[in-house]
């Protein structure tokens, strides 16, 4: 099945991949190596003095309750964001797929949140949910519910989950819509003729056929929750209150750039790098197997 | 022929470059974190200096808040792009001092260029804070403040209290607060920067140790000591007050200020540097009082410690730049510059002469609030525990203390648990800092 494409010049293929390799080396491999080398030393903020300490920085991390807390927060946060935004994306995709009139308008509106920069989304929601001037706390007041995410850690976590999921629903919506449109109509129609109702059709035919999309989206959403939510956290909670929204990435930023503890922060990014590598390997392995259905 | 041409070209370019050198003043970059009223006041100082002479041009660059400026400095230093002068907040002092290769001590600079006598004019309590073990000034103090108590005079009148008599002690504050609540105020008292005011200044104000090694002034191998009965007592009381809104917690930063300006809370502890901002933002008369204290503590109140920031000079600059820096510092300490700075911002005058001139001109009679902070700082001769606090990773330790406060006031931890927790975490950072200092001193 494989086609072999031959280049006339022996150098041309190398030349063609060179830009990508340079970019990878410059922006991925080099910083990664630097992180690894910084994670095994202790150094002063200005980088004038440093001392090799083996795995001291890593040991300190895992004996520190803060880091464990940050791990747990990240797990809860990314799971919640992934589940919420997947369910939301699928829900809207199924609905939009049934719409016949004004389809483009619905689609455009549902994709819109994705076009909003995370920091702007953060500011928007911050206004809406601000305990002093926000409209939501004002409404909640009628139900005798006190909303103050600057003090209440559950509310703070809930708020950044909502904002992050809101942004990501559009992305999932797009992929699910494409997935739905790729399902042959004949399958659904024959099931309908056999007497399967809409729910049965969804659970027994559509949902299993969407599973490759779902799996792909789970990985992408996890990565999103890990990395791309920094802007939202920075704008809305700054990791607080009492570290309740301090995800791994945010902690790296706080320790490294606010605290000037470069060794500890490099150790954290090495661990995060390992987590991501594992996630990606799982993704590839799983993909190879499940793509053929 | 070619050689001749080359000579002409070289001569031409060197002529241009010398022309440039003499026509344009030497640029001296100053990175700072001043916005609002202090920001424009600083710009006035810079403009004034630039107009006063032709040789140097100071360029002020706003680099974000204190933390962001320090981060930018570290990044710039590693890339060899650092400015000559940088404003670093008081809690960055130990970090800067522990990096002798990165900084040019101010005492050295001023002595070298013949302005050592300028340093003698600084108010002692301010100079001590930024001096090393041997009493040599490491950074030029700049914006100096101390926390004071602001109160809503209109609210005091409504509650039948004397609007010219703020509470002096915490029990008095509780009594007056109860009256304010009775006439319908939603909250009696709130505090900006709780870690600074309720822990750090609180400890100095009551003359108790915040950390070992004389609060970190005598060495780098330090442990914190604020898990003590008095601090515990104070925080426990604040937590009980919170239940009746006698005290409202408003976050780790200056969120409390809005609660005060909007009339929600009637009393506020906040930096003296916010005085002019508060006066313009409030539509009611604002009174200023000293920080409350616990009268049962012997010898209280001691004296407050300074907050704010200082100007650090970076190492490896050219002599001509250093000359310019010295000239700028000399200008900065002039009486009229200091008076303007104080009157526009609410920060304190740095020199004795400026303070006395201000007094003579009757400034403090017109604005009694502006003298409160100076009086707090000079209330009594500073002791080992009240001349300041100098910790490595102080910014992170303050962050830890902020977290502890949040745990207390959100009811997740008892004050006892929170203090123990903060102590363990702060000490682990201090151990790390001591290791780094050891590395840098080898």
Boltz contact constraints between the chains, C-beta under 6 A:
constraints:
  - contact:
      token1: [A, 42]
      token2: [B, 435]
      max_distance: 6.0
  - contact:
      token1: [A, 42]
      token2: [B, 436]
      max_distance: 6.0
  - contact:
      token1: [A, 44]
      token2: [B, 99]
      max_distance: 6.0
  - contact:
      token1: [A, 44]
      token2: [B, 436]
      max_distance: 6.0
  - contact:
      token1: [A, 44]
      token2: [B, 440]
      max_distance: 6.0
  - contact:
      token1: [A, 45]
      token2: [B, 74]
      max_distance: 6.0
  - contact:
      token1: [A, 45]
      token2: [B, 95]
      max_distance: 6.0
  - contact:
      token1: [A, 46]
      token2: [B, 77]
      max_distance: 6.0
  - contact:
      token1: [A, 46]
      token2: [B, 99]
      max_distance: 6.0
  - contact:
      token1: [A, 46]
      token2: [B, 102]
      max_distance: 6.0
  - contact:
      token1: [A, 47]
      token2: [B, 78]
      max_distance: 6.0
  - contact:
      token1: [A, 48]
      token2: [B, 101]
      max_distance: 6.0
  - contact:
      token1: [A, 49]
      token2: [B, 439]
      max_distance: 6.0
  - contact:
      token1: [A, 49]
      token2: [B, 440]
      max_distance: 6.0
  - contact:
      token1: [A, 51]
      token2: [B, 439]
      max_distance: 6.0
  - contact:
      token1: [A, 150]
      token2: [B, 251]
      max_distance: 6.0
  - contact:
      token1: [A, 151]
      token2: [B, 410]
      max_distance: 6.0
  - contact:
      token1: [A, 241]
      token2: [B, 406]
      max_distance: 6.0
  - contact:
      token1: [A, 242]
      token2: [B, 403]
      max_distance: 6.0
  - contact:
      token1: [A, 242]
      token2: [B, 406]
      max_distance: 6.0
  - contact:
      token1: [A, 242]
      token2: [B, 407]
      max_distance: 6.0
  - contact:
      token1: [A, 243]
      token2: [B, 403]
      max_distance: 6.0
  - contact:
      token1: [A, 257]
      token2: [B, 71]
      max_distance: 6.0
  - contact:
      token1: [A, 258]
      token2: [B, 67]
      max_distance: 6.0
  - contact:
      token1: [A, 259]
      token2: [B, 396]
      max_distance: 6.0
